[in-house]
Amino acid sequence: MTAFISNTIDTALVSMHMDAVDALRAFFIFASCTILSVSLSGSLRSRFVPYGARATSTVESNSSLCKPPSTSLVTHTLDSLAALRVPHGYFTQFYIASVLSSLFWATQVLSRGPAFQAIATRIHPEHLQNTMSLNQVFLCWVLMLVQGARRLVECFSFSKPSSSQMWFGHWLIGITFYVAVTVAIWIEGTGSITSQDFTLDDVKITTAPSLRTFLSLPIFLVASGVQHDCHHYLFSLQKYTLPAHPLFRSTVCPHYTGECAIYLSLTLLAAPQGEWVNKTLLSALAFVAINLGVTAGTTRKWYTEKFGEESVRERWNMIPGVY
């Protein structure tokens, strides 16, 4: 299995004629642009963006128009693609993929296994010079594993029987993102990984944390707590009503705010020597912000249709004071 993964990675990078770091950044940016493009088209947005209760609402409103079926080949093709749906419960698979991928890459990095080598040998020298320290790699890997494990537990603990669905593309992009971001966590530390051996000193807290860690780690912890509290509250609702929790009074989707803050903290914590941010994780943060921003806009529209415009007039979509 490992040989298959390493061969697949090597073949993909060779065919793209790209450095592994640049290829990973390009994936996040391309995915972000694709989601943004789809959201700007009303026809595409109504077909592919909503999911869960919001998708059900969209389908019902569209069917109520009782429009005759279109004979347009383009419309027929889009409708056929939009019909490719999977159960909304497949969201759990995102975090299964995240946890398994984190564990897989831990074994590969520690042993410098073939899958790791397939990536390491495709990184240009300039990306190996300003590198993350081994301590940074370990810390960020632990936090990514904690994030994936917490969300997986929440999916099992806070799930309710539902017939709602999501578009197949959502599921595929989600799986790909979580596998890719577990690589992004360590890829800019490849220079340190290949030139040094891991020791207990890399996991011991023998010195005071850097100012960057002192400021960024609390962001991760607070944002994780906020997101968990939001998910627990939404689960506790007897039915999907307008949230009245304090965190929801100024923001439509504060749990999305928490998600963005989590990836922001990782972007800062994983900054290579001499850099302010980790550019690979920054591109992943852009994907998270755009993807959740589009979904937050859809949620606001759904609340407006269901509870009236006044219900969300004073609330920001996702980032208070910005959006």
N, C-alpha and C positions, 0 to 999 in steps of 0.2 A: 504493500500500500504506500509506504514511504517513497519507494523508488518511483511509483507511478506519479505521485505528487511532485517529486523533484523533477522528473522528466517533463511533466506538464508545464511547470513553472519555467524551466529552461527553454522549452519550445516556444512558449508564449513570448518570453522576453526577446528571444532571437528573432522571431517573426516581426515584432514591433520595432526592432532596431533601437531600443530605448534602454537607458539606464534603469535599474529596478526602482530607485527612488523616484525618478521622474515619471515612470510608468504608474506608480501607485498614486502620485499626486494627480496625474492626468485622469485616472479613473474617477477620483473623487470630484474633480472639477467637471468632467464630462457628465457624470451622473447628476451633479447639481444643475448644470445648464439644461439638461434634458427635463428634469422636474420643473424647472422654472419656465421653460418653453411650453410644456404641456399645460401648466397652470394659467398661462396668458391667453390660451385659446378656450373660449367658452365651450365649444363642442368637445374638445379633448378633455377639459377639466371635468365636465359633468359625467364623462364616461369612465375616466381612469383615476381621478383623485379621491373622491369620497369612498369611505369604507365603514363597515360597522353600521350603526344606527343612521349615520349620515348618508350612507349609500342607499339604505332602504328608503329613506325619505326622498332621495333624488329619484329613485326608480318610480316611487308612487306618484310624485309630482309630474314626471315625464309621461307616465301612462295615462294620467288623468287628462292630458291634452288630446288624447285619442287621435293622434295624427296618423294618416295613412302611411303604410310602409314605403320607404324610399327605394327607388330602383337604382340609385347611384351606386356605382361599384365601390367608390371610396367610403360612402356611408355604410354599406353592407360589410366591408372589410373591417371598419372601425367597430361596428356593432359585434362582429364575430370575435374580434380580439377582446373587447370589453366583457364578453360572455365567459372568458376563461377566468374563472374565479375559484378560490379555495376558501375553506372555513376560516373565519376570523381568528379562531383558536390557534391557527398555525403561527401566530405571533410568538408563541412559546418556543418554536423552533429557532427563532433568532438568537435567543439566549442560550439554548443548548449548543448552537453552533459557536457562539462566543466563548463559552466555557471550554468546550472541547478544543477549539482552535488555540486558546490561551495555553492549555495544558500541552497540546501538541508542539507548539513553538517553544515552550519552555524546555522540553526534552531535546528538541533540535538545536536550540541555542547552546544549552549546556554541553551537549555532546558534539557540537559542530557537525551535525548530521547532514545527510545528502540534500535534504530540502533546504536547509539553511545555506549550504554551500552553493546551491543552484541560484540563490539570491545574492549571496555575498560576492560571487565571482562576476556578477553583472552590475556591480556598483562602481561608478567612475571614481578615480582617486580624489577629486575635489570633495566628494560626499563622505570620504573616509577621513579627511583631515580634521575638520571641526566636528568632533563626535561627542555623543553623550557618554558620560562615565558609566561604569558598570553599576554603580550604586543607583544612578538614575534609571537605568534599564530595569533593574530589579524592582525599584519602587513603583515605576509606572506599570510594570507587568502585574504586580500585586494589586494595584488599584483597578486595573482593567478586569482582572479576574474577579475582584470583589463586586464591581459593577455588574458584570454578567451574571454572577451567582445570585446577587440580590434580586435582580430583575427576574431571574428564572424562578426563584422562590415565590416572588410576588405573583407571577403568572399562575403558579399552581395554587397559591393561597387565596388570591383575589379573583379567581375566575368563576363565572356563572354560566350555566347552560345557555347557549345562544345559537340561533340559526343564521346570524349575520355573516357576511362574507367580505372578502377583499379581493381586489384584482390580482391575478397571478403575478403580474409584473411587480407589485408591491412586495410580495413574498420573495421573489427572486432577487430583487435589488437589496432587500433587507438582509437576506442570507449572505449575499456577496459583500455587503458593507461590513458586517460583523466579522467575517473572515479577514477582510482586508485591513480593518482597523487594528486587529490583534497583531498584524505584521507591522503596521505603522508605528505601534508602540515602541518597537525596538530597532527598526531598520536604520535609523540615523545614529545608532550606537554600534553599528557593525565594525567600525574602525577599532573600538575598544574591545569588542568581543573577539575579534580575530587576532589581536595583538597581545591580549592579556588572558590570564586564567582566572576564573571565578574562585574566590576564597571566602572564608567566613567574615573577613573584614568588610566585604562588599554588602553584607546583610546586617552587620552589627551597627548599632547606633553609638559610635565611639566618639563622635564630635558633635558639636551643636549644629542644628540644621542651618542651611544657608538661608539668606533672607528670602530668596525665591521660594524655597520649600516652606518656610515659616508663613508666607503670605498665601501661597497657592494651595497647600494641603487643606487648610480650613475651608476654602471654597469648595473643594471636592466633598468634604464631610458634611458641610451645611447643605449643599445642593442635593446630596444623596438623601439626607434627612427630610428635606422639603419635598422631594419627589416621592419618597415612600409615604409621607403623610398624606399627600394628595391622592395617591393610588388607594390607600386604605380608606380615605373618606369617600371616594367615588364608589368603591366596592360596598361601603356601608349603606348607600342610598337604596331605598326599597325599589325605586324605579328611576329611570333616567330623567331627573328633574334639573332645574337650573341650580347649580351648586351655590350654597350659601356660606361655605367655609371661609374664614377670614382671608386665606391665601387666594381665593377666587374672587374676592370683592373688587379688586383693582385689575385683575388679569383673567382673561378667558381660560387660558391654559397654563397655569403656573408650573405644572409638572413638565411642560416643554421648556419653560425657562430654566428649571433645574437641570434638565438634560443638557442644554447648551452650556450652562455653568460648569457642569462636570467635564465636558470636553474642553472647555476653556482652561480649566485647571490643569488638565493633562497636557495641553498645548504649551503651557508655561513651564510645567515641571519637567517636560522632556526636551527643553531647549538645549541644543548642543553648545559646547563651549564657544563663547564669543557671540552667541545669538540671543535675541530676546524671546523668540518663540521657535517651536518645532514646526517647520513649514509643511511637513507631511501631515501632521496632526491638525495644523491650521486649515488645510484643504479639507480634511475630514470634518472639522468644525463647521466649515462653510456648508458642506452637504447637510449636516444635522440641522443647522439653522434654517436653510432654505426649505428642506423637506418638512420640518415641523412648522415652519412659518406658513407654508401653503396649507397644511392641515389645520393649523389654528384659524386661518381665515375661513376655511370651510366650516369649522366648528362654530365660529361666530355667526355665519350665515344660517346655520341650522338652528342655533338658539334664537336668532331673530325671527325665523319663520315659525318656530314652535311657541315661543314665549313673548314675542313682540320686540320691537326695536328698543324700547325703553329699558328692557331687561339687561342689555349689554352696552348701553350708550356710554356709560362712565368707565367701561372696562377696556384696557388695552388687550390686544390679541395675545401677545406673548412676552414682550419686553417692555415693562413700564417706562413711559416717557419716550419710547422709540417707535415701537410697532404694536 
